[in-house]
Amino acid sequence: MQDLWNFALELYARPGVEQACLELQDAGVDVCLLLTGAWLQRRGCRCEAHRLDALRTLTAPWQREVVTPLRQLRQHWRADALQDSDWTTLREQVKKLELQAERVLLERLQTLAESWPDGESEDDWLLALAGQDSAALQVLRGAVDSI
């Protein structure tokens, strides 16, 4: 079984996936949860309400307290970084820290879910986690199916 972080990197590198994830993120969908759902879906893990709840319970505080503040800071500095190399350097450091925070979250999600049995189901984790279907979700689903 491929670990979640490397699966996420492989998936994110697929054509259209980065843009689809950004669209979903802008719509309020947690991309780390979606990447985890894609990993579970690829494994054939059964999508059950208690598992969805466990993933959300683990993710919410980390997103709220760590990832989101870093993302907001990075985005807030975008305009200043275009005009000042010191801002650019600091913004890049924040971006790296944000990525590291997402990696830690994915590692925690993997630890939570790695014991869940594989090959039991063809459930649509992506739809369950996104809450509604969209063109961006279809791109992500297609990329998962191509791995």
BAKOL-600286 format. One line per 4 residues: number of its first residue (from 1); their letters; for each residue y, x, z of C-alpha. Coordinates in steps of 0.5 Angstrom, whole numbers, plus 2048, in hexadecimal, padded with zeros to 3 digits. Example, Ala and Ser with C-alpha at 12.3 -4.5 7.8 and 13.67 -1.06 7.14 Angstrom:
1> as> 7F7 819 810 | 7FE 81B 80E
//
This chain:
1> mqdl> 800 800 800 | 807 803 7FE | 80C 803 804 | 812 7FE 804
5> wnfa> 817 803 803 | 814 806 7FC | 812 800 7FA | 819 7FD 7FB
9> lely> 81C 804 7F7 | 817 802 7F1 | 819 7FB 7F1 | 820 7FC 7F1
13> arpg> 820 801 7EC | 81D 7FC 7E7 | 822 7FA 7E2 | 827 7F4 7E4
17> veqa> 824 7F4 7EB | 82A 7F8 7EE | 82F 7F3 7EB | 82A 7ED 7ED
21> clel> 82A 7EF 7F4 | 832 7F0 7F5 | 833 7E9 7F2 | 82E 7E6 7F7
25> qdag> 831 7EA 7FD | 838 7E7 7FB | 835 7E1 7FB | 833 7E2 802
29> vdvc> 82C 7E4 801 | 829 7EA 806 | 827 7EF 800 | 822 7F3 805
33> lllt> 81F 7ED 807 | 81E 7EB 800 | 81B 7F2 7FE | 816 7F1 804
37> gawl> 814 7EB 801 | 813 7EE 7FA | 80F 7F3 7FE | 80B 7EE 801
41> qrrg> 80A 7E9 7FB | 808 7EF 7F7 | 802 7F0 7FD | 800 7E9 7FC
45> crce> 802 7E8 804 | 802 7E1 806 | 809 7DE 807 | 809 7DA 80D
49> ahrl> 80F 7D7 811 | 80E 7DC 817 | 80E 7E2 813 | 814 7E0 810
53> dalr> 817 7DF 817 | 815 7E5 819 | 818 7E9 813 | 81E 7E5 814
57> tlta> 81F 7E6 81C | 81E 7EE 81B | 823 7EE 815 | 829 7EA 818
61> pwqr> 82B 7EE 81D | 82A 7F5 819 | 82E 7F2 813 | 833 7EF 818
65> evvt> 835 7F5 81C | 833 7FB 818 | 833 7FA 810 | 838 7F5 80F
69> plrq> 83D 7F8 813 | 83C 7FF 80F | 83C 7FB 808 | 843 7F7 80A
73> lrqh> 846 7FE 80C | 843 801 805 | 846 7FB 801 | 84C 7FB 805
77> wrad> 84E 803 803 | 84C 802 7FC | 853 801 7FA | 856 807 7FE
81> alqd> 850 80B 7FB | 852 80B 7F4 | 859 80E 7F6 | 857 813 7FB
85> sdwt> 851 818 7FB | 851 818 803 | 850 811 803 | 84A 812 7FD
89> tlre> 847 817 802 | 847 812 808 | 845 80C 804 | 83F 810 801
93> qvkk> 83D 812 808 | 83D 80B 80A | 839 809 804 | 834 80E 806
97> lelq> 834 80B 80D | 833 804 80A | 82D 806 806 | 82A 809 80C
101> aerv> 82B 803 810 | 827 7FF 80B | 822 804 80B | 821 803 812
105> ller> 821 7FC 812 | 81B 7FC 80C | 817 801 810 | 818 7FC 816
109> lqtl> 816 7F6 811 | 810 7FA 80F | 80D 7FB 816 | 80E 7F4 817
113> aesw> 80A 7F2 811 | 805 7F7 80F | 800 7F4 813 | 800 7ED 810
117> pdge> 7FA 7ED 80B | 7FB 7EE 804 | 7F8 7EA 7FE | 7F8 7E3 801
121> sedd> 7FD 7E0 7FD | 802 7DF 7F7 | 807 7DC 7FB | 80F 7DD 7F9
125> wlla> 812 7E1 7FF | 818 7E2 7FB | 81A 7DB 7FA | 818 7DA 801
129> lagq> 81D 7DF 803 | 822 7DE 7FE | 822 7D6 800 | 823 7D4 7F9
133> dsaa> 821 7D7 7F2 | 827 7DA 7ED | 827 7DE 7E7 | 828 7E5 7EB
137> lqvl> 821 7E3 7EF | 81E 7E2 7E9 | 820 7E9 7E7 | 81D 7EB 7EE
141> rgav> 817 7E7 7ED | 815 7EA 7E6 | 816 7F1 7E8 | 811 7F0 7EE
145> dsi> 80C 7EE 7E9 | 80D 7F4 7E5 | 80B 7F9 7EA
//
